[in-house]
Amino acid sequence: MSATEPRTVIEGLSYLECPRWHDGRIWFSDFYTYAVYSAAADGSDLRQEVEVPQQPSGLGWLPDGRLLVVSMRDARILRLEKDGSLSVHADLSAHVGGHPNDMVVDSRGRAFVGEFGFDLMGGAPLVPARLLRVDPDGTVSVAADEMLFPNGSVITDDNTLLVCETFGNRVAAFDIAEDGTLANRRTWAEFGPTPTERDLEPVLGQLVVAPDGCGLDAEGALWIADATGGRAIRVFEGGKIERTVEPGGGVFACMLGGDDGRTLFLCSAPDFQEEARKNAREGRLLAVEVNQPHAGRP
């Protein structure tokens, strides 16, 4: 079953990622204009919230309302202070094999951050990666390893962490313990066999779904951007795909928001190739209305 046709909310940017509904606005990173933006739900009142020269990605907020943003190329998490200045919240460089990327922040201010694990744009072979935990004081630890490109993540209302493994054909699940450690690792949804190849092009050929950015709804389903399938899919535990949205271009992240939580925002671009996206302004934020509202975090 396909949802209604998405509409364009914002266009003319480079490559949008990590949409978040916060304080009545849609926030997102734009990789190659090197900034975090926010806008009203209809795309009006577009604001540049903060410049991140080393390429912004994952977004989240501490309990006191300060913004955290992943700075990819220098492997840091930055913190936007109340006076508008940027501080280094955590240095991830000793813990990553590739760029850090998406992130979810829990109610206590603990951030769970995925990383590439290898030089994606340089054509290096796929290497298993780590999921990191950053505590509110900036302490960094390894939360999980041997993950195949940990990417979009959500925390359910019963404190389960779901992590999309983009090159693993699956979504992983963990129980979050009181102290923030992860336990009971399991597969929440599987779309196909784990790829056996390690060079990127053959890996891409083995993907049934390349789960990228994601958002949870009130029925416990996960809206997932399929990075190689040009669509967003609504998935239940076990991997059943219940609904699709196909906007006619690549979809790399999605999130529910709007005043009633029933607007699905989609980050769309023709592809994820760095040089192509740097040299064009074809990134779009799309939106479509769905039946079930937002749940969980982010």
Contacts in CASP RR format, 6 or more apart in sequence:
PFRMAT RR
TARGET T0000
AUTHOR 0000-0000-0000
METHOD contacts of the structure
MODEL  1
MSATEPRTVIEGLSYLECPRWHDGRIWFSDFYTYAVYSAAADGSDLRQEV
EVPQQPSGLGWLPDGRLLVVSMRDARILRLEKDGSLSVHADLSAHVGGHP
NDMVVDSRGRAFVGEFGFDLMGGAPLVPARLLRVDPDGTVSVAADEMLFP
NGSVITDDNTLLVCETFGNRVAAFDIAEDGTLANRRTWAEFGPTPTERDL
EPVLGQLVVAPDGCGLDAEGALWIADATGGRAIRVFEGGKIERTVEPGGG
VFACMLGGDDGRTLFLCSAPDFQEEARKNAREGRLLAVEVNQPHAGRP
1 242 0 8 1.000
1 243 0 8 1.000
1 244 0 8 1.000
2 243 0 8 1.000
2 244 0 8 1.000
2 245 0 8 1.000
2 246 0 8 1.000
3 243 0 8 1.000
3 244 0 8 1.000
3 245 0 8 1.000
3 264 0 8 1.000
3 288 0 8 1.000
3 289 0 8 1.000
3 290 0 8 1.000
4 288 0 8 1.000
4 289 0 8 1.000
5 247 0 8 1.000
5 288 0 8 1.000
6 245 0 8 1.000
6 247 0 8 1.000
6 266 0 8 1.000
6 286 0 8 1.000
6 287 0 8 1.000
6 288 0 8 1.000
7 286 0 8 1.000
7 287 0 8 1.000
7 288 0 8 1.000
8 284 0 8 1.000
8 285 0 8 1.000
8 286 0 8 1.000
9 26 0 8 1.000
9 39 0 8 1.000
9 41 0 8 1.000
9 42 0 8 1.000
9 43 0 8 1.000
9 265 0 8 1.000
9 284 0 8 1.000
9 285 0 8 1.000
9 286 0 8 1.000
9 287 0 8 1.000
10 39 0 8 1.000
10 43 0 8 1.000
10 46 0 8 1.000
10 284 0 8 1.000
10 285 0 8 1.000
11 283 0 8 1.000
11 284 0 8 1.000
11 285 0 8 1.000
12 281 0 8 1.000
12 282 0 8 1.000
12 283 0 8 1.000
12 284 0 8 1.000
13 30 0 8 1.000
13 33 0 8 1.000
13 37 0 8 1.000
13 281 0 8 1.000
13 283 0 8 1.000
13 284 0 8 1.000
13 285 0 8 1.000
14 30 0 8 1.000
14 31 0 8 1.000
14 32 0 8 1.000
14 33 0 8 1.000
14 269 0 8 1.000
14 277 0 8 1.000
14 278 0 8 1.000
14 280 0 8 1.000
14 281 0 8 1.000
14 282 0 8 1.000
14 283 0 8 1.000
15 30 0 8 1.000
15 31 0 8 1.000
15 32 0 8 1.000
15 252 0 8 1.000
15 267 0 8 1.000
15 269 0 8 1.000
15 272 0 8 1.000
15 277 0 8 1.000
15 283 0 8 1.000
16 28 0 8 1.000
16 29 0 8 1.000
16 30 0 8 1.000
16 31 0 8 1.000
16 252 0 8 1.000
16 253 0 8 1.000
16 267 0 8 1.000
16 268 0 8 1.000
16 269 0 8 1.000
16 283 0 8 1.000
16 284 0 8 1.000
16 285 0 8 1.000
17 28 0 8 1.000
17 29 0 8 1.000
17 30 0 8 1.000
17 31 0 8 1.000
17 57 0 8 1.000
17 58 0 8 1.000
17 102 0 8 1.000
17 213 0 8 1.000
17 252 0 8 1.000
17 253 0 8 1.000
17 267 0 8 1.000
18 28 0 8 1.000
18 29 0 8 1.000
18 56 0 8 1.000
18 57 0 8 1.000
18 58 0 8 1.000
18 59 0 8 1.000
18 102 0 8 1.000
18 103 0 8 1.000
18 213 0 8 1.000
18 253 0 8 1.000
18 267 0 8 1.000
19 26 0 8 1.000
19 27 0 8 1.000
19 28 0 8 1.000
19 253 0 8 1.000
19 254 0 8 1.000
19 255 0 8 1.000
19 265 0 8 1.000
19 266 0 8 1.000
19 267 0 8 1.000
19 285 0 8 1.000
20 26 0 8 1.000
20 27 0 8 1.000
20 28 0 8 1.000
20 59 0 8 1.000
20 60 0 8 1.000
20 255 0 8 1.000
20 298 0 8 1.000
21 27 0 8 1.000
21 255 0 8 1.000
21 256 0 8 1.000
21 257 0 8 1.000
21 258 0 8 1.000
21 261 0 8 1.000
21 265 0 8 1.000
21 294 0 8 1.000
22 38 0 8 1.000
22 60 0 8 1.000
22 61 0 8 1.000
24 40 0 8 1.000
24 41 0 8 1.000
24 258 0 8 1.000
24 259 0 8 1.000
25 38 0 8 1.000
25 39 0 8 1.000
25 40 0 8 1.000
25 41 0 8 1.000
26 38 0 8 1.000
26 39 0 8 1.000
26 40 0 8 1.000
26 41 0 8 1.000
26 43 0 8 1.000
26 255 0 8 1.000
26 257 0 8 1.000
26 258 0 8 1.000
26 265 0 8 1.000
26 285 0 8 1.000
27 36 0 8 1.000
27 37 0 8 1.000
27 38 0 8 1.000
27 49 0 8 1.000
27 59 0 8 1.000
28 36 0 8 1.000
28 37 0 8 1.000
28 38 0 8 1.000
28 59 0 8 1.000
28 253 0 8 1.000
28 265 0 8 1.000
28 267 0 8 1.000
28 285 0 8 1.000
29 35 0 8 1.000
29 36 0 8 1.000
29 37 0 8 1.000
29 52 0 8 1.000
29 56 0 8 1.000
29 57 0 8 1.000
29 58 0 8 1.000
29 59 0 8 1.000
29 69 0 8 1.000
30 36 0 8 1.000
30 37 0 8 1.000
30 56 0 8 1.000
30 283 0 8 1.000
31 55 0 8 1.000
31 56 0 8 1.000
31 57 0 8 1.000
31 72 0 8 1.000
31 277 0 8 1.000
32 55 0 8 1.000
32 274 0 8 1.000
32 277 0 8 1.000
32 278 0 8 1.000
34 51 0 8 1.000
34 52 0 8 1.000
34 53 0 8 1.000
34 54 0 8 1.000
34 55 0 8 1.000
34 56 0 8 1.000
35 48 0 8 1.000
35 49 0 8 1.000
35 50 0 8 1.000
35 51 0 8 1.000
35 52 0 8 1.000
35 56 0 8 1.000
36 48 0 8 1.000
36 49 0 8 1.000
36 50 0 8 1.000
36 52 0 8 1.000
36 56 0 8 1.000
36 59 0 8 1.000
36 67 0 8 1.000
36 69 0 8 1.000
37 46 0 8 1.000
37 47 0 8 1.000
37 48 0 8 1.000
37 49 0 8 1.000
38 46 0 8 1.000
38 47 0 8 1.000
38 49 0 8 1.000
39 45 0 8 1.000
39 46 0 8 1.000
39 47 0 8 1.000
39 285 0 8 1.000
41 257 0 8 1.000
41 258 0 8 1.000
41 259 0 8 1.000
41 263 0 8 1.000
41 287 0 8 1.000
43 285 0 8 1.000
49 67 0 8 1.000
49 80 0 8 1.000
50 56 0 8 1.000
50 67 0 8 1.000
50 69 0 8 1.000
50 80 0 8 1.000
50 84 0 8 1.000
50 86 0 8 1.000
52 69 0 8 1.000
52 71 0 8 1.000
52 78 0 8 1.000
52 86 0 8 1.000
54 71 0 8 1.000
54 72 0 8 1.000
54 73 0 8 1.000
54 74 0 8 1.000
54 76 0 8 1.000
55 71 0 8 1.000
55 72 0 8 1.000
55 73 0 8 1.000
55 99 0 8 1.000
56 69 0 8 1.000
56 70 0 8 1.000
56 71 0 8 1.000
56 72 0 8 1.000
57 69 0 8 1.000
57 70 0 8 1.000
57 71 0 8 1.000
57 72 0 8 1.000
57 99 0 8 1.000
57 100 0 8 1.000
57 101 0 8 1.000
57 102 0 8 1.000
57 103 0 8 1.000
58 69 0 8 1.000
58 70 0 8 1.000
58 101 0 8 1.000
58 102 0 8 1.000
58 103 0 8 1.000
58 113 0 8 1.000
59 67 0 8 1.000
59 68 0 8 1.000
59 69 0 8 1.000
59 70 0 8 1.000
59 103 0 8 1.000
59 298 0 8 1.000
60 67 0 8 1.000
60 68 0 8 1.000
60 69 0 8 1.000
60 103 0 8 1.000
60 104 0 8 1.000
60 105 0 8 1.000
60 111 0 8 1.000
60 298 0 8 1.000
61 67 0 8 1.000
61 68 0 8 1.000
61 105 0 8 1.000
62 68 0 8 1.000
62 79 0 8 1.000
62 105 0 8 1.000
62 109 0 8 1.000
62 136 0 8 1.000
63 107 0 8 1.000
63 108 0 8 1.000
63 109 0 8 1.000
66 79 0 8 1.000
66 80 0 8 1.000
66 81 0 8 1.000
66 82 0 8 1.000
67 79 0 8 1.000
67 80 0 8 1.000
68 77 0 8 1.000
68 78 0 8 1.000
68 79 0 8 1.000
68 80 0 8 1.000
68 89 0 8 1.000
68 103 0 8 1.000
68 105 0 8 1.000
68 111 0 8 1.000
69 77 0 8 1.000
69 78 0 8 1.000
69 80 0 8 1.000
70 76 0 8 1.000
70 77 0 8 1.000
70 78 0 8 1.000
70 100 0 8 1.000
70 101 0 8 1.000
70 102 0 8 1.000
70 103 0 8 1.000
70 113 0 8 1.000
71 77 0 8 1.000
71 78 0 8 1.000
72 99 0 8 1.000
72 100 0 8 1.000
72 101 0 8 1.000
73 99 0 8 1.000
74 93 0 8 1.000
75 91 0 8 1.000
75 92 0 8 1.000
75 93 0 8 1.000
75 96 0 8 1.000
75 98 0 8 1.000
75 99 0 8 1.000
75 100 0 8 1.000
76 88 0 8 1.000
76 89 0 8 1.000
76 90 0 8 1.000
76 91 0 8 1.000
76 92 0 8 1.000
76 93 0 8 1.000
77 88 0 8 1.000
77 89 0 8 1.000
77 90 0 8 1.000
77 92 0 8 1.000
77 100 0 8 1.000
77 103 0 8 1.000
77 111 0 8 1.000
77 113 0 8 1.000
77 134 0 8 1.000
77 138 0 8 1.000
78 86 0 8 1.000
78 87 0 8 1.000
78 88 0 8 1.000
78 89 0 8 1.000
79 86 0 8 1.000
79 87 0 8 1.000
79 88 0 8 1.000
79 89 0 8 1.000
80 86 0 8 1.000
81 87 0 8 1.000
89 134 0 8 1.000
89 138 0 8 1.000
90 111 0 8 1.000
90 134 0 8 1.000
90 138 0 8 1.000
90 139 0 8 1.000
90 140 0 8 1.000
91 140 0 8 1.000
92 100 0 8 1.000
92 113 0 8 1.000
92 115 0 8 1.000
92 132 0 8 1.000
92 134 0 8 1.000
92 140 0 8 1.000
94 140 0 8 1.000
95 115 0 8 1.000
95 130 0 8 1.000
95 132 0 8 1.000
95 140 0 8 1.000
95 142 0 8 1.000
96 115 0 8 1.000
96 116 0 8 1.000
96 117 0 8 1.000
96 129 0 8 1.000
96 130 0 8 1.000
96 132 0 8 1.000
97 115 0 8 1.000
97 116 0 8 1.000
97 117 0 8 1.000
97 118 0 8 1.000
97 127 0 8 1.000
97 129 0 8 1.000
97 130 0 8 1.000
98 115 0 8 1.000
98 116 0 8 1.000
98 117 0 8 1.000
98 118 0 8 1.000
98 119 0 8 1.000
98 120 0 8 1.000
98 129 0 8 1.000
99 115 0 8 1.000
99 116 0 8 1.000
99 120 0 8 1.000
100 113 0 8 1.000
100 114 0 8 1.000
100 115 0 8 1.000
100 116 0 8 1.000
100 132 0 8 1.000
101 113 0 8 1.000
101 114 0 8 1.000
101 115 0 8 1.000
101 116 0 8 1.000
101 151 0 8 1.000
102 113 0 8 1.000
102 114 0 8 1.000
102 150 0 8 1.000
102 151 0 8 1.000
102 152 0 8 1.000
102 153 0 8 1.000
102 213 0 8 1.000
102 253 0 8 1.000
103 111 0 8 1.000
103 112 0 8 1.000
103 113 0 8 1.000
103 114 0 8 1.000
103 153 0 8 1.000
104 111 0 8 1.000
104 112 0 8 1.000
104 152 0 8 1.000
104 153 0 8 1.000
104 154 0 8 1.000
104 155 0 8 1.000
104 161 0 8 1.000
104 297 0 8 1.000
104 298 0 8 1.000
105 111 0 8 1.000
105 112 0 8 1.000
105 297 0 8 1.000
105 298 0 8 1.000
106 112 0 8 1.000
106 155 0 8 1.000
106 176 0 8 1.000
106 180 0 8 1.000
106 297 0 8 1.000
107 297 0 8 1.000
108 136 0 8 1.000
109 135 0 8 1.000
109 136 0 8 1.000
110 133 0 8 1.000
110 134 0 8 1.000
110 135 0 8 1.000
110 136 0 8 1.000
110 180 0 8 1.000
111 133 0 8 1.000
111 134 0 8 1.000
112 131 0 8 1.000
112 132 0 8 1.000
112 133 0 8 1.000
112 134 0 8 1.000
112 143 0 8 1.000
112 153 0 8 1.000
112 155 0 8 1.000
112 161 0 8 1.000
112 163 0 8 1.000
113 131 0 8 1.000
113 132 0 8 1.000
113 133 0 8 1.000
113 134 0 8 1.000
114 129 0 8 1.000
114 130 0 8 1.000
114 131 0 8 1.000
114 132 0 8 1.000
114 147 0 8 1.000
114 150 0 8 1.000
114 151 0 8 1.000
114 152 0 8 1.000
114 153 0 8 1.000
114 163 0 8 1.000
115 129 0 8 1.000
115 130 0 8 1.000
115 131 0 8 1.000
115 132 0 8 1.000
115 150 0 8 1.000
116 129 0 8 1.000
116 149 0 8 1.000
117 127 0 8 1.000
117 128 0 8 1.000
117 129 0 8 1.000
117 130 0 8 1.000
117 149 0 8 1.000
118 124 0 8 1.000
118 125 0 8 1.000
118 126 0 8 1.000
118 127 0 8 1.000
118 129 0 8 1.000
120 200 0 8 1.000
121 273 0 8 1.000
121 274 0 8 1.000
123 200 0 8 1.000
125 198 0 8 1.000
125 199 0 8 1.000
125 200 0 8 1.000
126 148 0 8 1.000
126 149 0 8 1.000
126 167 0 8 1.000
126 195 0 8 1.000
126 197 0 8 1.000
126 198 0 8 1.000
126 199 0 8 1.000
126 200 0 8 1.000
126 203 0 8 1.000
127 198 0 8 1.000
128 145 0 8 1.000
128 146 0 8 1.000
128 147 0 8 1.000
128 148 0 8 1.000
129 145 0 8 1.000
129 147 0 8 1.000
129 148 0 8 1.000
129 149 0 8 1.000
129 150 0 8 1.000
130 142 0 8 1.000
130 143 0 8 1.000
130 144 0 8 1.000
130 145 0 8 1.000
130 147 0 8 1.000
130 150 0 8 1.000
131 142 0 8 1.000
131 143 0 8 1.000
131 144 0 8 1.000
131 145 0 8 1.000
131 147 0 8 1.000
131 150 0 8 1.000
131 163 0 8 1.000
131 182 0 8 1.000
132 140 0 8 1.000
132 141 0 8 1.000
132 142 0 8 1.000
132 143 0 8 1.000
133 140 0 8 1.000
133 141 0 8 1.000
133 142 0 8 1.000
133 143 0 8 1.000
133 180 0 8 1.000
133 181 0 8 1.000
133 182 0 8 1.000
134 140 0 8 1.000
135 141 0 8 1.000
143 174 0 8 1.000
143 180 0 8 1.000
143 181 0 8 1.000
143 182 0 8 1.000
144 150 0 8 1.000
144 163 0 8 1.000
144 172 0 8 1.000
144 174 0 8 1.000
144 182 0 8 1.000
144 185 0 8 1.000
147 163 0 8 1.000
147 165 0 8 1.000
147 172 0 8 1.000
148 165 0 8 1.000
148 166 0 8 1.000
148 167 0 8 1.000
148 168 0 8 1.000
148 194 0 8 1.000
148 195 0 8 1.000
149 165 0 8 1.000
149 166 0 8 1.000
149 167 0 8 1.000
149 168 0 8 1.000
150 163 0 8 1.000
150 164 0 8 1.000
150 165 0 8 1.000
150 172 0 8 1.000
151 163 0 8 1.000
151 164 0 8 1.000
151 165 0 8 1.000
151 166 0 8 1.000
151 211 0 8 1.000
151 212 0 8 1.000
151 213 0 8 1.000
152 163 0 8 1.000
152 164 0 8 1.000
152 211 0 8 1.000
152 212 0 8 1.000
152 213 0 8 1.000
152 214 0 8 1.000
152 253 0 8 1.000
153 161 0 8 1.000
153 162 0 8 1.000
153 163 0 8 1.000
153 164 0 8 1.000
153 214 0 8 1.000
154 161 0 8 1.000
154 162 0 8 1.000
154 214 0 8 1.000
154 215 0 8 1.000
154 216 0 8 1.000
154 222 0 8 1.000
154 296 0 8 1.000
154 297 0 8 1.000
154 298 0 8 1.000
155 161 0 8 1.000
155 162 0 8 1.000
155 176 0 8 1.000
155 296 0 8 1.000
155 297 0 8 1.000
156 162 0 8 1.000
156 216 0 8 1.000
156 220 0 8 1.000
156 295 0 8 1.000
156 296 0 8 1.000
157 295 0 8 1.000
157 296 0 8 1.000
159 175 0 8 1.000
159 176 0 8 1.000
160 173 0 8 1.000
160 174 0 8 1.000
160 175 0 8 1.000
160 176 0 8 1.000
161 173 0 8 1.000
161 174 0 8 1.000
161 175 0 8 1.000
161 176 0 8 1.000
161 182 0 8 1.000
162 171 0 8 1.000
162 172 0 8 1.000
162 173 0 8 1.000
162 188 0 8 1.000
162 214 0 8 1.000
162 216 0 8 1.000
162 222 0 8 1.000
163 171 0 8 1.000
163 172 0 8 1.000
163 173 0 8 1.000
163 174 0 8 1.000
164 171 0 8 1.000
164 211 0 8 1.000
164 212 0 8 1.000
164 213 0 8 1.000
164 214 0 8 1.000
164 224 0 8 1.000
165 171 0 8 1.000
165 172 0 8 1.000
165 211 0 8 1.000
166 210 0 8 1.000
166 211 0 8 1.000
166 212 0 8 1.000
166 227 0 8 1.000
167 195 0 8 1.000
167 203 0 8 1.000
167 207 0 8 1.000
167 210 0 8 1.000
168 194 0 8 1.000
168 195 0 8 1.000
168 207 0 8 1.000
169 190 0 8 1.000
169 191 0 8 1.000
169 192 0 8 1.000
169 193 0 8 1.000
169 194 0 8 1.000
169 195 0 8 1.000
169 206 0 8 1.000
169 207 0 8 1.000
169 208 0 8 1.000
169 209 0 8 1.000
170 187 0 8 1.000
170 188 0 8 1.000
170 189 0 8 1.000
170 190 0 8 1.000
170 191 0 8 1.000
170 192 0 8 1.000
170 194 0 8 1.000
170 211 0 8 1.000
171 187 0 8 1.000
171 188 0 8 1.000
171 189 0 8 1.000
171 190 0 8 1.000
171 211 0 8 1.000
171 214 0 8 1.000
171 222 0 8 1.000
171 224 0 8 1.000
171 235 0 8 1.000
171 239 0 8 1.000
172 185 0 8 1.000
172 186 0 8 1.000
172 187 0 8 1.000
172 188 0 8 1.000
173 184 0 8 1.000
173 185 0 8 1.000
173 186 0 8 1.000
173 187 0 8 1.000
173 188 0 8 1.000
174 182 0 8 1.000
174 183 0 8 1.000
174 184 0 8 1.000
174 185 0 8 1.000
174 186 0 8 1.000
175 182 0 8 1.000
175 183 0 8 1.000
175 184 0 8 1.000
176 182 0 8 1.000
177 183 0 8 1.000
188 237 0 8 1.000
188 238 0 8 1.000
189 222 0 8 1.000
189 235 0 8 1.000
189 236 0 8 1.000
189 237 0 8 1.000
189 238 0 8 1.000
189 239 0 8 1.000
190 238 0 8 1.000
190 239 0 8 1.000
191 207 0 8 1.000
191 208 0 8 1.000
191 209 0 8 1.000
191 211 0 8 1.000
191 239 0 8 1.000
192 208 0 8 1.000
192 209 0 8 1.000
193 206 0 8 1.000
195 202 0 8 1.000
195 203 0 8 1.000
195 206 0 8 1.000
195 207 0 8 1.000
196 206 0 8 1.000
197 203 0 8 1.000
197 205 0 8 1.000
197 206 0 8 1.000
204 210 0 8 1.000
204 228 0 8 1.000
207 228 0 8 1.000
209 224 0 8 1.000
209 226 0 8 1.000
209 228 0 8 1.000
209 229 0 8 1.000
209 233 0 8 1.000
210 226 0 8 1.000
210 227 0 8 1.000
210 228 0 8 1.000
210 229 0 8 1.000
211 224 0 8 1.000
211 225 0 8 1.000
211 226 0 8 1.000
211 227 0 8 1.000
212 224 0 8 1.000
212 225 0 8 1.000
212 226 0 8 1.000
212 227 0 8 1.000
212 251 0 8 1.000
212 252 0 8 1.000
212 253 0 8 1.000
213 224 0 8 1.000
213 225 0 8 1.000
213 252 0 8 1.000
213 253 0 8 1.000
213 254 0 8 1.000
213 255 0 8 1.000
214 222 0 8 1.000
214 223 0 8 1.000
214 224 0 8 1.000
214 225 0 8 1.000
214 253 0 8 1.000
214 254 0 8 1.000
215 222 0 8 1.000
215 223 0 8 1.000
215 224 0 8 1.000
215 254 0 8 1.000
215 255 0 8 1.000
215 256 0 8 1.000
215 294 0 8 1.000
215 298 0 8 1.000
216 222 0 8 1.000
216 223 0 8 1.000
216 256 0 8 1.000
216 294 0 8 1.000
216 295 0 8 1.000
216 296 0 8 1.000
217 223 0 8 1.000
217 234 0 8 1.000
217 256 0 8 1.000
217 290 0 8 1.000
217 292 0 8 1.000
217 293 0 8 1.000
217 294 0 8 1.000
217 295 0 8 1.000
218 292 0 8 1.000
218 293 0 8 1.000
218 294 0 8 1.000
218 295 0 8 1.000
219 236 0 8 1.000
219 292 0 8 1.000
220 236 0 8 1.000
220 237 0 8 1.000
220 295 0 8 1.000
221 234 0 8 1.000
221 235 0 8 1.000
221 236 0 8 1.000
221 242 0 8 1.000
221 292 0 8 1.000
222 234 0 8 1.000
222 235 0 8 1.000
222 236 0 8 1.000
223 232 0 8 1.000
223 233 0 8 1.000
223 234 0 8 1.000
223 235 0 8 1.000
223 254 0 8 1.000
223 255 0 8 1.000
223 256 0 8 1.000
223 264 0 8 1.000
223 290 0 8 1.000
224 232 0 8 1.000
224 233 0 8 1.000
224 234 0 8 1.000
224 235 0 8 1.000
224 254 0 8 1.000
225 232 0 8 1.000
225 251 0 8 1.000
225 252 0 8 1.000
225 253 0 8 1.000
225 254 0 8 1.000
225 266 0 8 1.000
225 267 0 8 1.000
226 232 0 8 1.000
226 233 0 8 1.000
226 251 0 8 1.000
227 250 0 8 1.000
227 251 0 8 1.000
227 252 0 8 1.000
227 272 0 8 1.000
229 250 0 8 1.000
229 251 0 8 1.000
230 246 0 8 1.000
230 247 0 8 1.000
230 248 0 8 1.000
230 249 0 8 1.000
230 250 0 8 1.000
230 251 0 8 1.000
231 244 0 8 1.000
231 245 0 8 1.000
231 246 0 8 1.000
231 247 0 8 1.000
231 251 0 8 1.000
232 244 0 8 1.000
232 245 0 8 1.000
232 251 0 8 1.000
232 254 0 8 1.000
232 264 0 8 1.000
232 266 0 8 1.000
233 241 0 8 1.000
233 243 0 8 1.000
233 244 0 8 1.000
233 245 0 8 1.000
234 241 0 8 1.000
234 242 0 8 1.000
234 243 0 8 1.000
234 244 0 8 1.000
234 290 0 8 1.000
235 241 0 8 1.000
235 242 0 8 1.000
236 242 0 8 1.000
243 290 0 8 1.000
245 251 0 8 1.000
245 264 0 8 1.000
245 266 0 8 1.000
245 288 0 8 1.000
247 266 0 8 1.000
247 268 0 8 1.000
247 286 0 8 1.000
248 268 0 8 1.000
249 268 0 8 1.000
249 269 0 8 1.000
249 270 0 8 1.000
250 268 0 8 1.000
250 269 0 8 1.000
250 270 0 8 1.000
250 271 0 8 1.000
251 266 0 8 1.000
251 267 0 8 1.000
251 268 0 8 1.000
252 267 0 8 1.000
252 268 0 8 1.000
252 269 0 8 1.000
252 272 0 8 1.000
253 266 0 8 1.000
253 267 0 8 1.000
254 264 0 8 1.000
254 265 0 8 1.000
254 266 0 8 1.000
254 267 0 8 1.000
255 264 0 8 1.000
255 265 0 8 1.000
255 294 0 8 1.000
255 298 0 8 1.000
256 262 0 8 1.000
256 263 0 8 1.000
256 264 0 8 1.000
256 265 0 8 1.000
256 290 0 8 1.000
256 293 0 8 1.000
256 294 0 8 1.000
257 263 0 8 1.000
257 264 0 8 1.000
257 265 0 8 1.000
257 293 0 8 1.000
257 294 0 8 1.000
260 293 0 8 1.000
261 293 0 8 1.000
261 294 0 8 1.000
262 289 0 8 1.000
262 290 0 8 1.000
262 291 0 8 1.000
262 292 0 8 1.000
262 293 0 8 1.000
262 294 0 8 1.000
263 287 0 8 1.000
263 288 0 8 1.000
263 289 0 8 1.000
263 290 0 8 1.000
264 287 0 8 1.000
264 288 0 8 1.000
264 289 0 8 1.000
264 290 0 8 1.000
265 285 0 8 1.000
265 286 0 8 1.000
265 287 0 8 1.000
266 285 0 8 1.000
266 286 0 8 1.000
266 287 0 8 1.000
266 288 0 8 1.000
267 283 0 8 1.000
267 284 0 8 1.000
267 285 0 8 1.000
267 286 0 8 1.000
268 283 0 8 1.000
268 284 0 8 1.000
268 285 0 8 1.000
268 286 0 8 1.000
269 277 0 8 1.000
269 282 0 8 1.000
269 283 0 8 1.000
269 284 0 8 1.000
270 276 0 8 1.000
270 280 0 8 1.000
270 282 0 8 1.000
271 277 0 8 1.000
277 283 0 8 1.000
END
